[in-house]
């Protein structure tokens, strides 16, 4: 008996959950657009974390709120300055 089947796993997990008729492949240009968007989003997330570490909460584009709004304009963050003991 196949070890995968004995362990309760399908023989071909990549094929078992996706109908091949539903797969749409991207061409090189679409893939590059997608990768560029991911790179911009990652840069904004990194900049937001940097602003957070530097306690730049709100008041401009180079703040936590500014970077979050750039990622998703529908967000309405209401930051509160943390209290330190």
C-alpha positions as CSV (number, residue, x, y, z in Angstrom):
1,X,0.0,0.0,0.0
2,X,1.2,3.5,-0.8
3,X,2.7,5.3,2.3
4,X,0.7,8.5,1.6
5,X,-2.6,6.6,1.5
6,X,-1.7,4.6,4.5
7,X,-1.1,7.9,6.4
8,X,-4.4,9.2,5.2
9,X,-2.9,11.7,2.7
10,X,-4.0,11.8,-0.9
11,X,-1.4,10.4,-3.4
12,X,-1.2,13.8,-5.2
13,X,-2.1,16.6,-2.8
14,X,-1.4,19.4,-5.4
15,X,-4.0,17.9,-7.7
16,X,-6.5,16.8,-5.2
17,X,-7.8,20.2,-4.1
18,X,-7.7,22.2,-7.3
19,X,-9.7,21.7,-10.4
20,X,-7.2,22.1,-13.3
21,X,-9.9,23.9,-15.3
22,X,-9.9,26.7,-12.8
23,X,-6.2,27.4,-13.0
24,X,-5.3,30.6,-14.9
25,X,-1.6,31.1,-15.7
26,X,-0.1,34.6,-15.8
27,X,2.1,35.8,-18.6
28,X,5.4,37.5,-17.8
29,X,4.0,41.0,-17.9
30,X,1.1,40.1,-15.5
31,X,3.5,38.4,-13.2
32,X,5.8,41.4,-13.1
33,X,2.9,43.8,-12.3
34,X,1.9,41.5,-9.5
35,X,5.4,41.3,-8.1
36,X,5.8,45.1,-8.4
37,X,2.6,45.6,-6.4
38,X,3.8,43.1,-3.7
39,X,7.1,44.9,-3.5
40,X,5.4,48.3,-3.0
41,X,3.1,46.8,-0.3
42,X,6.1,45.2,1.5
43,X,7.9,48.6,1.4
44,X,4.9,50.4,2.9
45,X,4.6,47.7,5.6
46,X,8.3,48.1,6.4
47,X,8.0,51.9,6.5
48,X,5.0,51.6,8.8
49,X,6.9,49.4,11.2
50,X,9.8,51.9,11.2
51,X,7.4,54.8,11.9
52,X,5.9,52.7,14.7
53,X,9.4,52.1,16.3
54,X,10.1,55.8,16.0
55,X,6.7,56.7,17.6
56,X,5.6,58.7,14.5
57,X,1.9,57.8,14.9
58,X,0.0,60.4,12.8
59,X,0.1,63.8,11.2
60,X,1.7,63.1,7.8
61,X,2.5,60.7,5.0
62,X,5.6,59.3,6.8
63,X,3.7,58.1,9.8
64,X,2.0,54.8,10.9
65,X,-1.4,56.2,9.9
66,X,0.0,57.6,6.6
67,X,1.5,54.2,5.5
68,X,-1.6,52.3,6.6
69,X,-3.9,54.6,4.6
70,X,-1.6,54.1,1.6
71,X,-2.0,50.4,1.9
72,X,-5.8,50.6,2.3
73,X,-7.5,54.0,1.9
74,X,-10.7,52.6,3.5
75,X,-8.9,52.2,6.9
76,X,-9.7,54.7,9.6
77,X,-7.1,54.1,12.2
78,X,-7.3,55.9,15.5
79,X,-3.9,55.6,17.1
80,X,-3.4,56.1,20.8
81,X,0.0,56.8,22.1
82,X,1.0,53.9,24.4
83,X,1.4,54.6,28.1
84,X,4.8,53.7,29.4
85,X,5.3,52.7,33.1
